[in-house]
Amino acid sequence: MDTAQLADAVDTTLVLLTVEEAARRLRIGRTTCYGLIRSGELESIDIGRLRRVPADAPAAYLARRRAAHQAS
C-alpha cells in the first residue's frame, strides 16, 4: 500500500477530497472521475480555482449505482 492510500485509509477526518483522492477511493481513473463530476453523477464543489469532492460523495455515488443496478 503506498503512502497516499495509507493516508486515505487512516484519516477519516477529511471533509473534502481532491479529485485524485476521490478517484482512488472509487478505484477509477482521474479522467473517469472528472467525467462523473462533469455529468453531475459525482458531487463536487469549487473553492477558488480548486475542485474538491465532499468525503461522503464517493459513497453516495456508489449507493445510487447499487440501487439502480438492483432495480434493473
Predicted model as a PDB file, atoms N, CA, C, CB and O in Angstrom, pLDDT in the B-factor column:
MODEL        1                                                                  
ATOM      1  N   MET A   1       0.862  -1.169   0.000  1.00 55.00           N  
ATOM      2  CA  MET A   1       0.000   0.000   0.000  1.00 55.00           C  
ATOM      3  C   MET A   1       0.910   1.234   0.000  1.00 55.00           C  
ATOM      4  CB  MET A   1      -0.981  -0.003   1.239  1.00 55.00           C  
ATOM      5  O   MET A   1       1.798   1.348   0.845  1.00 55.00           O  
ATOM      6  N   ASP A   2       0.691   2.158  -0.945  1.00 60.00           N  
ATOM      7  CA  ASP A   2       1.534   3.351  -0.983  1.00 60.00           C  
ATOM      8  C   ASP A   2       1.093   4.358   0.087  1.00 60.00           C  
ATOM      9  CB  ASP A   2       1.487   4.001  -2.383  1.00 60.00           C  
ATOM     10  O   ASP A   2       0.055   4.188   0.726  1.00 60.00           O  
ATOM     11  N   THR A   3       1.887   5.390   0.264  1.00 57.00           N  
ATOM     12  CA  THR A   3       1.649   6.367   1.326  1.00 57.00           C  
ATOM     13  C   THR A   3       0.309   7.070   1.186  1.00 57.00           C  
ATOM     14  CB  THR A   3       2.752   7.390   1.340  1.00 57.00           C  
ATOM     15  O   THR A   3      -0.382   7.281   2.182  1.00 57.00           O  
ATOM     16  N   ALA A   4      -0.074   7.442  -0.048  1.00 60.00           N  
ATOM     17  CA  ALA A   4      -1.347   8.140  -0.261  1.00 60.00           C  
ATOM     18  C   ALA A   4      -2.525   7.251   0.121  1.00 60.00           C  
ATOM     19  CB  ALA A   4      -1.477   8.589  -1.726  1.00 60.00           C  
ATOM     20  O   ALA A   4      -3.477   7.715   0.748  1.00 60.00           O  
ATOM     21  N   GLN A   5      -2.466   5.976  -0.255  1.00 60.00           N  
ATOM     22  CA  GLN A   5      -3.553   5.060   0.096  1.00 60.00           C  
ATOM     23  C   GLN A   5      -3.612   4.860   1.606  1.00 60.00           C  
ATOM     24  CB  GLN A   5      -3.373   3.703  -0.616  1.00 60.00           C  
ATOM     25  O   GLN A   5      -4.697   4.789   2.183  1.00 60.00           O  
ATOM     26  N   LEU A   6      -2.458   4.768   2.242  1.00 57.00           N  
ATOM     27  CA  LEU A   6      -2.426   4.607   3.687  1.00 57.00           C  
ATOM     28  C   LEU A   6      -3.026   5.821   4.379  1.00 57.00           C  
ATOM     29  CB  LEU A   6      -0.995   4.376   4.168  1.00 57.00           C  
ATOM     30  O   LEU A   6      -3.766   5.677   5.352  1.00 57.00           O  
ATOM     31  N   ALA A   7      -2.716   7.010   3.890  1.00 55.00           N  
ATOM     32  CA  ALA A   7      -3.273   8.234   4.473  1.00 55.00           C  
ATOM     33  C   ALA A   7      -4.785   8.257   4.316  1.00 55.00           C  
ATOM     34  CB  ALA A   7      -2.652   9.481   3.818  1.00 55.00           C  
ATOM     35  O   ALA A   7      -5.492   8.640   5.249  1.00 55.00           O  
ATOM     36  N   ASP A   8      -5.299   7.855   3.150  1.00 54.00           N  
ATOM     37  CA  ASP A   8      -6.744   7.796   2.935  1.00 54.00           C  
ATOM     38  C   ASP A   8      -7.392   6.786   3.880  1.00 54.00           C  
ATOM     39  CB  ASP A   8      -7.056   7.433   1.475  1.00 54.00           C  
ATOM     40  O   ASP A   8      -8.472   7.038   4.415  1.00 54.00           O  
ATOM     41  N   ALA A   9      -6.743   5.657   4.083  1.00 61.00           N  
ATOM     42  CA  ALA A   9      -7.309   4.604   4.910  1.00 61.00           C  
ATOM     43  C   ALA A   9      -7.340   5.008   6.384  1.00 61.00           C  
ATOM     44  CB  ALA A   9      -6.514   3.316   4.734  1.00 61.00           C  
ATOM     45  O   ALA A   9      -8.237   4.585   7.113  1.00 61.00           O  
ATOM     46  N   VAL A  10      -6.402   5.798   6.826  1.00 53.00           N  
ATOM     47  CA  VAL A  10      -6.281   6.149   8.230  1.00 53.00           C  
ATOM     48  C   VAL A  10      -7.042   7.425   8.568  1.00 53.00           C  
ATOM     49  CB  VAL A  10      -4.827   6.305   8.599  1.00 53.00           C  
ATOM     50  O   VAL A  10      -7.677   7.492   9.621  1.00 53.00           O  
ATOM     51  N   ASP A  11      -6.996   8.436   7.710  1.00 70.00           N  
ATOM     52  CA  ASP A  11      -7.548   9.751   8.036  1.00 70.00           C  
ATOM     53  C   ASP A  11      -9.029   9.824   7.701  1.00 70.00           C  
ATOM     54  CB  ASP A  11      -6.789  10.849   7.291  1.00 70.00           C  
ATOM     55  O   ASP A  11      -9.402  10.104   6.562  1.00 70.00           O  
ATOM     56  N   THR A  12      -9.865   9.572   8.690  1.00 74.00           N  
ATOM     57  CA  THR A  12     -11.315   9.628   8.496  1.00 74.00           C  
ATOM     58  C   THR A  12     -11.864  11.014   8.793  1.00 74.00           C  
ATOM     59  CB  THR A  12     -12.008   8.597   9.379  1.00 74.00           C  
ATOM     60  O   THR A  12     -13.075  11.229   8.734  1.00 74.00           O  
ATOM     61  N   THR A  13     -10.980  11.960   9.113  1.00 80.00           N  
ATOM     62  CA  THR A  13     -11.423  13.313   9.437  1.00 80.00           C  
ATOM     63  C   THR A  13     -11.505  14.213   8.213  1.00 80.00           C  
ATOM     64  CB  THR A  13     -10.496  13.927  10.452  1.00 80.00           C  
ATOM     65  O   THR A  13     -11.919  15.367   8.325  1.00 80.00           O  
ATOM     66  N   LEU A  14     -11.121  13.711   7.054  1.00 87.00           N  
ATOM     67  CA  LEU A  14     -11.164  14.528   5.848  1.00 87.00           C  
ATOM     68  C   LEU A  14     -12.598  14.926   5.529  1.00 87.00           C  
ATOM     69  CB  LEU A  14     -10.541  13.776   4.662  1.00 87.00           C  
ATOM     70  O   LEU A  14     -13.505  14.094   5.563  1.00 87.00           O  
ATOM     71  N   VAL A  15     -12.795  16.182   5.226  1.00 96.00           N  
ATOM     72  CA  VAL A  15     -14.108  16.689   4.851  1.00 96.00           C  
ATOM     73  C   VAL A  15     -14.206  16.777   3.334  1.00 96.00           C  
ATOM     74  CB  VAL A  15     -14.372  18.068   5.496  1.00 96.00           C  
ATOM     75  O   VAL A  15     -15.247  16.474   2.750  1.00 96.00           O  
ATOM     76  N   LEU A  16     -13.117  17.192   2.705  1.00 97.00           N  
ATOM     77  CA  LEU A  16     -13.072  17.322   1.253  1.00 97.00           C  
ATOM     78  C   LEU A  16     -11.903  16.512   0.709  1.00 97.00           C  
ATOM     79  CB  LEU A  16     -12.951  18.809   0.834  1.00 97.00           C  
ATOM     80  O   LEU A  16     -10.845  16.418   1.331  1.00 97.00           O  
ATOM     81  N   LEU A  17     -12.117  15.934  -0.457  1.00 97.00           N  
ATOM     82  CA  LEU A  17     -11.087  15.160  -1.137  1.00 97.00           C  
ATOM     83  C   LEU A  17     -10.690  15.861  -2.424  1.00 97.00           C  
ATOM     84  CB  LEU A  17     -11.575  13.725  -1.427  1.00 97.00           C  
ATOM     85  O   LEU A  17     -11.497  16.576  -3.019  1.00 97.00           O  
ATOM     86  N   THR A  18      -9.459  15.662  -2.853  1.00 97.00           N  
ATOM     87  CA  THR A  18      -9.095  16.086  -4.196  1.00 97.00           C  
ATOM     88  C   THR A  18      -9.760  15.113  -5.162  1.00 97.00           C  
ATOM     89  CB  THR A  18      -7.528  16.129  -4.396  1.00 97.00           C  
ATOM     90  O   THR A  18     -10.227  14.048  -4.758  1.00 97.00           O  
ATOM     91  N   VAL A  19      -9.799  15.478  -6.421  1.00 98.00           N  
ATOM     92  CA  VAL A  19     -10.382  14.575  -7.424  1.00 98.00           C  
ATOM     93  C   VAL A  19      -9.581  13.275  -7.467  1.00 98.00           C  
ATOM     94  CB  VAL A  19     -10.410  15.248  -8.834  1.00 98.00           C  
ATOM     95  O   VAL A  19     -10.155  12.196  -7.612  1.00 98.00           O  
ATOM     96  N   GLU A  20      -8.279  13.373  -7.344  1.00 97.00           N  
ATOM     97  CA  GLU A  20      -7.429  12.187  -7.368  1.00 97.00           C  
ATOM     98  C   GLU A  20      -7.720  11.267  -6.181  1.00 97.00           C  
ATOM     99  CB  GLU A  20      -5.957  12.595  -7.366  1.00 97.00           C  
ATOM    100  O   GLU A  20      -7.752  10.047  -6.340  1.00 97.00           O  
ATOM    101  N   GLU A  21      -7.932  11.838  -5.001  1.00 97.00           N  
ATOM    102  CA  GLU A  21      -8.268  11.036  -3.824  1.00 97.00           C  
ATOM    103  C   GLU A  21      -9.625  10.362  -4.000  1.00 97.00           C  
ATOM    104  CB  GLU A  21      -8.269  11.909  -2.558  1.00 97.00           C  
ATOM    105  O   GLU A  21      -9.788   9.194  -3.646  1.00 97.00           O  
ATOM    106  N   ALA A  22     -10.595  11.086  -4.542  1.00 97.00           N  
ATOM    107  CA  ALA A  22     -11.918  10.502  -4.789  1.00 97.00           C  
ATOM    108  C   ALA A  22     -11.812   9.370  -5.803  1.00 97.00           C  
ATOM    109  CB  ALA A  22     -12.910  11.579  -5.289  1.00 97.00           C  
ATOM    110  O   ALA A  22     -12.450   8.330  -5.643  1.00 97.00           O  
ATOM    111  N   ALA A  23     -11.016   9.565  -6.837  1.00 98.00           N  
ATOM    112  CA  ALA A  23     -10.822   8.525  -7.849  1.00 98.00           C  
ATOM    113  C   ALA A  23     -10.193   7.280  -7.221  1.00 98.00           C  
ATOM    114  CB  ALA A  23      -9.937   9.050  -9.004  1.00 98.00           C  
ATOM    115  O   ALA A  23     -10.599   6.158  -7.525  1.00 98.00           O  
ATOM    116  N   ARG A  24      -9.210   7.475  -6.351  1.00 97.00           N  
ATOM    117  CA  ARG A  24      -8.583   6.328  -5.674  1.00 97.00           C  
ATOM    118  C   ARG A  24      -9.591   5.581  -4.817  1.00 97.00           C  
ATOM    119  CB  ARG A  24      -7.404   6.792  -4.806  1.00 97.00           C  
ATOM    120  O   ARG A  24      -9.588   4.351  -4.784  1.00 97.00           O  
ATOM    121  N   ARG A  25     -10.457   6.318  -4.120  1.00 96.00           N  
ATOM    122  CA  ARG A  25     -11.466   5.651  -3.281  1.00 96.00           C  
ATOM    123  C   ARG A  25     -12.441   4.831  -4.116  1.00 96.00           C  
ATOM    124  CB  ARG A  25     -12.237   6.684  -2.456  1.00 96.00           C  
ATOM    125  O   ARG A  25     -12.896   3.770  -3.689  1.00 96.00           O  
ATOM    126  N   LEU A  26     -12.759   5.328  -5.307  1.00 97.00           N  
ATOM    127  CA  LEU A  26     -13.670   4.609  -6.196  1.00 97.00           C  
ATOM    128  C   LEU A  26     -12.955   3.580  -7.061  1.00 97.00           C  
ATOM    129  CB  LEU A  26     -14.404   5.587  -7.079  1.00 97.00           C  
ATOM    130  O   LEU A  26     -13.597   2.805  -7.770  1.00 97.00           O  
ATOM    131  N   ARG A  27     -11.626   3.572  -7.003  1.00 97.00           N  
ATOM    132  CA  ARG A  27     -10.798   2.675  -7.811  1.00 97.00           C  
ATOM    133  C   ARG A  27     -11.041   2.885  -9.299  1.00 97.00           C  
ATOM    134  CB  ARG A  27     -11.073   1.220  -7.440  1.00 97.00           C  
ATOM    135  O   ARG A  27     -11.165   1.933 -10.070  1.00 97.00           O  
ATOM    136  N   ILE A  28     -11.106   4.166  -9.684  1.00 98.00           N  
ATOM    137  CA  ILE A  28     -11.261   4.546 -11.083  1.00 98.00           C  
ATOM    138  C   ILE A  28     -10.153   5.533 -11.435  1.00 98.00           C  
ATOM    139  CB  ILE A  28     -12.675   5.163 -11.354  1.00 98.00           C  
ATOM    140  O   ILE A  28      -9.442   6.017 -10.554  1.00 98.00           O  
ATOM    141  N   GLY A  29     -10.011   5.825 -12.701  1.00 98.00           N  
ATOM    142  CA  GLY A  29      -9.013   6.785 -13.134  1.00 98.00           C  
ATOM    143  C   GLY A  29      -9.462   8.216 -12.900  1.00 98.00           C  
ATOM    144  O   GLY A  29     -10.647   8.503 -12.727  1.00 98.00           O  
ATOM    145  N   ARG A  30      -8.477   9.102 -12.901  1.00 98.00           N  
ATOM    146  CA  ARG A  30      -8.740  10.526 -12.687  1.00 98.00           C  
ATOM    147  C   ARG A  30      -9.648  11.089 -13.780  1.00 98.00           C  
ATOM    148  CB  ARG A  30      -7.422  11.311 -12.642  1.00 98.00           C  
ATOM    149  O   ARG A  30     -10.564  11.859 -13.489  1.00 98.00           O  
ATOM    150  N   THR A  31      -9.400  10.710 -15.028  1.00 98.00           N  
ATOM    151  CA  THR A  31     -10.215  11.201 -16.144  1.00 98.00           C  
ATOM    152  C   THR A  31     -11.659  10.737 -16.015  1.00 98.00           C  
ATOM    153  CB  THR A  31      -9.632  10.730 -17.480  1.00 98.00           C  
ATOM    154  O   THR A  31     -12.584  11.507 -16.273  1.00 98.00           O  
ATOM    155  N   THR A  32     -11.855   9.494 -15.620  1.00 98.00           N  
ATOM    156  CA  THR A  32     -13.207   8.970 -15.411  1.00 98.00           C  
ATOM    157  C   THR A  32     -13.894   9.724 -14.279  1.00 98.00           C  
ATOM    158  CB  THR A  32     -13.166   7.458 -15.101  1.00 98.00           C  
ATOM    159  O   THR A  32     -15.084  10.028 -14.356  1.00 98.00           O  
ATOM    160  N   CYS A  33     -13.140  10.020 -13.237  1.00 98.00           N  
ATOM    161  CA  CYS A  33     -13.699  10.763 -12.099  1.00 98.00           C  
ATOM    162  C   CYS A  33     -14.134  12.159 -12.540  1.00 98.00           C  
ATOM    163  CB  CYS A  33     -12.664  10.861 -10.949  1.00 98.00           C  
ATOM    164  O   CYS A  33     -15.217  12.613 -12.170  1.00 98.00           O  
ATOM    165  N   TYR A  34     -13.305  12.843 -13.322  1.00 98.00           N  
ATOM    166  CA  TYR A  34     -13.692  14.152 -13.845  1.00 98.00           C  
ATOM    167  C   TYR A  34     -14.940  14.027 -14.722  1.00 98.00           C  
ATOM    168  CB  TYR A  34     -12.531  14.781 -14.649  1.00 98.00           C  
ATOM    169  O   TYR A  34     -15.784  14.923 -14.711  1.00 98.00           O  
ATOM    170  N   GLY A  35     -15.074  12.950 -15.471  1.00 98.00           N  
ATOM    171  CA  GLY A  35     -16.267  12.730 -16.284  1.00 98.00           C  
ATOM    172  C   GLY A  35     -17.515  12.595 -15.432  1.00 98.00           C  
ATOM    173  O   GLY A  35     -18.566  13.137 -15.772  1.00 98.00           O  
ATOM    174  N   LEU A  36     -17.402  11.868 -14.321  1.00 98.00           N  
ATOM    175  CA  LEU A  36     -18.540  11.728 -13.404  1.00 98.00           C  
ATOM    176  C   LEU A  36     -18.924  13.072 -12.792  1.00 98.00           C  
ATOM    177  CB  LEU A  36     -18.210  10.722 -12.291  1.00 98.00           C  
ATOM    178  O   LEU A  36     -20.104  13.363 -12.597  1.00 98.00           O  
ATOM    179  N   ILE A  37     -17.918  13.882 -12.495  1.00 98.00           N  
ATOM    180  CA  ILE A  37     -18.183  15.219 -11.948  1.00 98.00           C  
ATOM    181  C   ILE A  37     -18.864  16.081 -13.001  1.00 98.00           C  
ATOM    182  CB  ILE A  37     -16.871  15.892 -11.464  1.00 98.00           C  
ATOM    183  O   ILE A  37     -19.848  16.762 -12.711  1.00 98.00           O  
ATOM    184  N   ARG A  38     -18.342  16.051 -14.220  1.00 98.00           N  
ATOM    185  CA  ARG A  38     -18.897  16.866 -15.306  1.00 98.00           C  
ATOM    186  C   ARG A  38     -20.350  16.498 -15.591  1.00 98.00           C  
ATOM    187  CB  ARG A  38     -18.058  16.700 -16.579  1.00 98.00           C  
ATOM    188  O   ARG A  38     -21.169  17.371 -15.880  1.00 98.00           O  
ATOM    189  N   SER A  39     -20.672  15.205 -15.511  1.00 98.00           N  
ATOM    190  CA  SER A  39     -22.036  14.755 -15.789  1.00 98.00           C  
ATOM    191  C   SER A  39     -22.983  14.983 -14.614  1.00 98.00           C  
ATOM    192  CB  SER A  39     -22.027  13.289 -16.153  1.00 98.00           C  
ATOM    193  O   SER A  39     -24.197  14.841 -14.758  1.00 98.00           O  
ATOM    194  N   GLY A  40     -22.433  15.336 -13.453  1.00 98.00           N  
ATOM    195  CA  GLY A  40     -23.265  15.563 -12.273  1.00 98.00           C  
ATOM    196  C   GLY A  40     -23.506  14.315 -11.448  1.00 98.00           C  
ATOM    197  O   GLY A  40     -24.224  14.372 -10.450  1.00 98.00           O  
ATOM    198  N   GLU A  41     -22.926  13.187 -11.837  1.00 98.00           N  
ATOM    199  CA  GLU A  41     -23.124  11.948 -11.091  1.00 98.00           C  
ATOM    200  C   GLU A  41     -22.354  11.929  -9.778  1.00 98.00           C  
ATOM    201  CB  GLU A  41     -22.712  10.768 -11.934  1.00 98.00           C  
ATOM    202  O   GLU A  41     -22.775  11.285  -8.817  1.00 98.00           O  
ATOM    203  N   LEU A  42     -21.223  12.637  -9.736  1.00 98.00           N  
ATOM    204  CA  LEU A  42     -20.414  12.717  -8.524  1.00 98.00           C  
ATOM    205  C   LEU A  42     -20.377  14.169  -8.083  1.00 98.00           C  
ATOM    206  CB  LEU A  42     -18.969  12.160  -8.757  1.00 98.00           C  
ATOM    207  O   LEU A  42     -19.951  15.045  -8.836  1.00 98.00           O  
ATOM    208  N   GLU A  43     -20.823  14.418  -6.868  1.00 98.00           N  
ATOM    209  CA  GLU A  43     -20.890  15.786  -6.342  1.00 98.00           C  
ATOM    210  C   GLU A  43     -19.489  16.360  -6.153  1.00 98.00           C  
ATOM    211  CB  GLU A  43     -21.660  15.815  -5.006  1.00 98.00           C  
ATOM    212  O   GLU A  43     -18.567  15.669  -5.718  1.00 98.00           O  
ATOM    213  N   SER A  44     -19.354  17.631  -6.489  1.00 98.00           N  
ATOM    214  CA  SER A  44     -18.103  18.342  -6.235  1.00 98.00           C  
ATOM    215  C   SER A  44     -18.410  19.822  -6.039  1.00 98.00           C  
ATOM    216  CB  SER A  44     -17.088  18.133  -7.401  1.00 98.00           C  
ATOM    217  O   SER A  44     -19.492  20.301  -6.379  1.00 98.00           O  
ATOM    218  N   ILE A  45     -17.441  20.525  -5.490  1.00 98.00           N  
ATOM    219  CA  ILE A  45     -17.593  21.963  -5.292  1.00 98.00           C  
ATOM    220  C   ILE A  45     -16.318  22.664  -5.743  1.00 98.00           C  
ATOM    221  CB  ILE A  45     -17.910  22.293  -3.805  1.00 98.00           C  
ATOM    222  O   ILE A  45     -15.238  22.075  -5.773  1.00 98.00           O  
ATOM    223  N   ASP A  46     -16.474  23.934  -6.090  1.00 97.00           N  
ATOM    224  CA  ASP A  46     -15.326  24.773  -6.427  1.00 97.00           C  
ATOM    225  C   ASP A  46     -14.971  25.601  -5.204  1.00 97.00           C  
ATOM    226  CB  ASP A  46     -15.626  25.690  -7.660  1.00 97.00           C  
ATOM    227  O   ASP A  46     -15.844  26.158  -4.539  1.00 97.00           O  
ATOM    228  N   ILE A  47     -13.694  25.674  -4.919  1.00 97.00           N  
ATOM    229  CA  ILE A  47     -13.174  26.569  -3.894  1.00 97.00           C  
ATOM    230  C   ILE A  47     -12.078  27.369  -4.586  1.00 97.00           C  
ATOM    231  CB  ILE A  47     -12.632  25.781  -2.609  1.00 97.00           C  
ATOM    232  O   ILE A  47     -10.955  26.897  -4.761  1.00 97.00           O  
ATOM    233  N   GLY A  48     -12.430  28.584  -4.974  1.00 97.00           N  
ATOM    234  CA  GLY A  48     -11.498  29.367  -5.786  1.00 97.00           C  
ATOM    235  C   GLY A  48     -11.278  28.659  -7.111  1.00 97.00           C  
ATOM    236  O   GLY A  48     -12.225  28.410  -7.857  1.00 97.00           O  
ATOM    237  N   ARG A  49     -10.037  28.341  -7.399  1.00 97.00           N  
ATOM    238  CA  ARG A  49      -9.712  27.613  -8.631  1.00 97.00           C  
ATOM    239  C   ARG A  49      -9.611  26.108  -8.410  1.00 97.00           C  
ATOM    240  CB  ARG A  49      -8.408  28.127  -9.208  1.00 97.00           C  
ATOM    241  O   ARG A  49      -9.265  25.368  -9.332  1.00 97.00           O  
ATOM    242  N   LEU A  50      -9.910  25.650  -7.195  1.00 98.00           N  
ATOM    243  CA  LEU A  50      -9.779  24.239  -6.855  1.00 98.00           C  
ATOM    244  C   LEU A  50     -11.108  23.511  -6.997  1.00 98.00           C  
ATOM    245  CB  LEU A  50      -9.247  24.084  -5.437  1.00 98.00           C  
ATOM    246  O   LEU A  50     -12.169  24.097  -6.782  1.00 98.00           O  
ATOM    247  N   ARG A  51     -11.048  22.249  -7.354  1.00 98.00           N  
ATOM    248  CA  ARG A  51     -12.219  21.378  -7.403  1.00 98.00           C  
ATOM    249  C   ARG A  51     -12.060  20.359  -6.293  1.00 98.00           C  
ATOM    250  CB  ARG A  51     -12.377  20.680  -8.808  1.00 98.00           C  
ATOM    251  O   ARG A  51     -11.044  19.666  -6.232  1.00 98.00           O  
ATOM    252  N   ARG A  52     -13.042  20.256  -5.417  1.00 98.00           N  
ATOM    253  CA  ARG A  52     -12.990  19.305  -4.311  1.00 98.00           C  
ATOM    254  C   ARG A  52     -14.269  18.477  -4.280  1.00 98.00           C  
ATOM    255  CB  ARG A  52     -12.786  20.037  -2.967  1.00 98.00           C  
ATOM    256  O   ARG A  52     -15.337  18.936  -4.686  1.00 98.00           O  
ATOM    257  N   VAL A  53     -14.138  17.255  -3.794  1.00 98.00           N  
ATOM    258  CA  VAL A  53     -15.247  16.305  -3.694  1.00 98.00           C  
ATOM    259  C   VAL A  53     -15.522  16.083  -2.210  1.00 98.00           C  
ATOM    260  CB  VAL A  53     -14.920  14.942  -4.431  1.00 98.00           C  
ATOM    261  O   VAL A  53     -14.614  15.707  -1.469  1.00 98.00           O  
ATOM    262  N   PRO A  54     -16.765  16.310  -1.759  1.00 98.00           N  
ATOM    263  CA  PRO A  54     -17.073  16.019  -0.356  1.00 98.00           C  
ATOM    264  C   PRO A  54     -16.722  14.560  -0.034  1.00 98.00           C  
ATOM    265  CB  PRO A  54     -18.577  16.298  -0.055  1.00 98.00           C  
ATOM    266  O   PRO A  54     -16.925  13.672  -0.862  1.00 98.00           O  
ATOM    267  N   ALA A  55     -16.202  14.324   1.154  1.00 97.00           N  
ATOM    268  CA  ALA A  55     -15.717  12.993   1.524  1.00 97.00           C  
ATOM    269  C   ALA A  55     -16.805  11.928   1.448  1.00 97.00           C  
ATOM    270  CB  ALA A  55     -15.142  13.026   2.920  1.00 97.00           C  
ATOM    271  O   ALA A  55     -16.501  10.757   1.223  1.00 97.00           O  
ATOM    272  N   ASP A  56     -18.074  12.312   1.634  1.00 97.00           N  
ATOM    273  CA  ASP A  56     -19.148  11.323   1.573  1.00 97.00           C  
ATOM    274  C   ASP A  56     -19.702  11.126   0.161  1.00 97.00           C  
ATOM    275  CB  ASP A  56     -20.265  11.731   2.498  1.00 97.00           C  
ATOM    276  O   ASP A  56     -20.526  10.237  -0.051  1.00 97.00           O  
ATOM    277  N   ALA A  57     -19.273  11.926  -0.796  1.00 98.00           N  
ATOM    278  CA  ALA A  57     -19.802  11.844  -2.163  1.00 98.00           C  
ATOM    279  C   ALA A  57     -19.470  10.527  -2.872  1.00 98.00           C  
ATOM    280  CB  ALA A  57     -19.267  12.994  -2.977  1.00 98.00           C  
ATOM    281  O   ALA A  57     -20.347   9.991  -3.551  1.00 98.00           O  
ATOM    282  N   PRO A  58     -18.253   9.973  -2.756  1.00 97.00           N  
ATOM    283  CA  PRO A  58     -17.997   8.682  -3.417  1.00 97.00           C  
ATOM    284  C   PRO A  58     -18.919   7.573  -2.915  1.00 97.00           C  
ATOM    285  CB  PRO A  58     -16.548   8.269  -3.205  1.00 97.00           C  
ATOM    286  O   PRO A  58     -19.395   6.762  -3.709  1.00 97.00           O  
ATOM    287  N   ALA A  59     -19.175   7.528  -1.609  1.00 96.00           N  
ATOM    288  CA  ALA A  59     -20.071   6.507  -1.060  1.00 96.00           C  
ATOM    289  C   ALA A  59     -21.509   6.726  -1.530  1.00 96.00           C  
ATOM    290  CB  ALA A  59     -20.011   6.514   0.476  1.00 96.00           C  
ATOM    291  O   ALA A  59     -22.224   5.763  -1.808  1.00 96.00           O  
ATOM    292  N   ALA A  60     -21.935   7.988  -1.619  1.00 97.00           N  
ATOM    293  CA  ALA A  60     -23.289   8.291  -2.101  1.00 97.00           C  
ATOM    294  C   ALA A  60     -23.442   7.889  -3.562  1.00 97.00           C  
ATOM    295  CB  ALA A  60     -23.605   9.790  -1.929  1.00 97.00           C  
ATOM    296  O   ALA A  60     -24.474   7.346  -3.957  1.00 97.00           O  
ATOM    297  N   TYR A  61     -22.408   8.158  -4.366  1.00 98.00           N  
ATOM    298  CA  TYR A  61     -22.430   7.755  -5.776  1.00 98.00           C  
ATOM    299  C   TYR A  61     -22.559   6.242  -5.888  1.00 98.00           C  
ATOM    300  CB  TYR A  61     -21.157   8.239  -6.505  1.00 98.00           C  
ATOM    301  O   TYR A  61     -23.371   5.737  -6.664  1.00 98.00           O  
ATOM    302  N   LEU A  62     -21.765   5.526  -5.117  1.00 97.00           N  
ATOM    303  CA  LEU A  62     -21.807   4.069  -5.152  1.00 97.00           C  
ATOM    304  C   LEU A  62     -23.173   3.548  -4.713  1.00 97.00           C  
ATOM    305  CB  LEU A  62     -20.709   3.484  -4.263  1.00 97.00           C  
ATOM    306  O   LEU A  62     -23.689   2.605  -5.313  1.00 97.00           O  
ATOM    307  N   ALA A  63     -23.760   4.133  -3.692  1.00 97.00           N  
ATOM    308  CA  ALA A  63     -25.079   3.702  -3.217  1.00 97.00           C  
ATOM    309  C   ALA A  63     -26.143   3.891  -4.300  1.00 97.00           C  
ATOM    310  CB  ALA A  63     -25.473   4.479  -1.949  1.00 97.00           C  
ATOM    311  O   ALA A  63     -27.004   3.032  -4.493  1.00 97.00           O  
ATOM    312  N   ARG A  64     -26.074   5.038  -5.010  1.00 97.00           N  
ATOM    313  CA  ARG A  64     -27.031   5.266  -6.115  1.00 97.00           C  
ATOM    314  C   ARG A  64     -26.837   4.243  -7.228  1.00 97.00           C  
ATOM    315  CB  ARG A  64     -26.872   6.693  -6.685  1.00 97.00           C  
ATOM    316  O   ARG A  64     -27.814   3.736  -7.779  1.00 97.00           O  
ATOM    317  N   ARG A  65     -25.602   3.939  -7.558  1.00 97.00           N  
ATOM    318  CA  ARG A  65     -25.325   2.945  -8.612  1.00 97.00           C  
ATOM    319  C   ARG A  65     -25.816   1.563  -8.211  1.00 97.00           C  
ATOM    320  CB  ARG A  65     -23.822   2.890  -8.921  1.00 97.00           C  
ATOM    321  O   ARG A  65     -26.377   0.838  -9.033  1.00 97.00           O  
ATOM    322  N   ARG A  66     -25.607   1.197  -6.951  1.00 96.00           N  
ATOM    323  CA  ARG A  66     -26.045  -0.121  -6.480  1.00 96.00           C  
ATOM    324  C   ARG A  66     -27.563  -0.200  -6.490  1.00 96.00           C  
ATOM    325  CB  ARG A  66     -25.503  -0.407  -5.062  1.00 96.00           C  
ATOM    326  O   ARG A  66     -28.123  -1.222  -6.884  1.00 96.00           O  
ATOM    327  N   ALA A  67     -28.240   0.862  -6.063  1.00 96.00           N  
ATOM    328  CA  ALA A  67     -29.702   0.865  -6.056  1.00 96.00           C  
ATOM    329  C   ALA A  67     -30.258   0.756  -7.473  1.00 96.00           C  
ATOM    330  CB  ALA A  67     -30.230   2.136  -5.380  1.00 96.00           C  
ATOM    331  O   ALA A  67     -31.227   0.035  -7.713  1.00 96.00           O  
ATOM    332  N   ALA A  68     -29.643   1.472  -8.404  1.00 95.00           N  
ATOM    333  CA  ALA A  68     -30.084   1.406  -9.801  1.00 95.00           C  
ATOM    334  C   ALA A  68     -29.869   0.011 -10.374  1.00 95.00           C  
ATOM    335  CB  ALA A  68     -29.339   2.445 -10.651  1.00 95.00           C  
ATOM    336  O   ALA A  68     -30.700  -0.499 -11.125  1.00 95.00           O  
ATOM    337  N   HIS A  69     -28.753  -0.593 -10.014  1.00 94.00           N  
ATOM    338  CA  HIS A  69     -28.451  -1.944 -10.517  1.00 94.00           C  
ATOM    339  C   HIS A  69     -29.433  -2.974  -9.946  1.00 94.00           C  
ATOM    340  CB  HIS A  69     -26.996  -2.343 -10.158  1.00 94.00           C  
ATOM    341  O   HIS A  69     -29.869  -3.877 -10.660  1.00 94.00           O  
ATOM    342  N   GLN A  70     -29.774  -2.842  -8.685  1.00 94.00           N  
ATOM    343  CA  GLN A  70     -30.701  -3.769  -8.057  1.00 94.00           C  
ATOM    344  C   GLN A  70     -32.116  -3.587  -8.584  1.00 94.00           C  
ATOM    345  CB  GLN A  70     -30.681  -3.591  -6.553  1.00 94.00           C  
ATOM    346  O   GLN A  70     -32.891  -4.542  -8.626  1.00 94.00           O  
ATOM    347  N   ALA A  71     -32.456  -2.368  -8.986  1.00 93.00           N  
ATOM    348  CA  ALA A  71     -33.796  -2.102  -9.508  1.00 93.00           C  
ATOM    349  C   ALA A  71     -33.982  -2.649 -10.926  1.00 93.00           C  
ATOM    350  CB  ALA A  71     -34.071  -0.606  -9.494  1.00 93.00           C  
ATOM    351  O   ALA A  71     -35.107  -2.888 -11.362  1.00 93.00           O  
ATOM    352  N   SER A  72     -32.878  -2.843 -11.633  1.00 85.00           N  
ATOM    353  CA  SER A  72     -32.989  -3.327 -13.024  1.00 85.00           C  
ATOM    354  C   SER A  72     -33.003  -4.829 -13.126  1.00 85.00           C  
ATOM    355  CB  SER A  72     -31.856  -2.793 -13.853  1.00 85.00           C  
ATOM    356  O   SER A  72     -33.091  -5.372 -14.227  1.00 85.00           O  
TER     357      SER A  72                                                      
ENDMDL                                                                          
END                                                                             
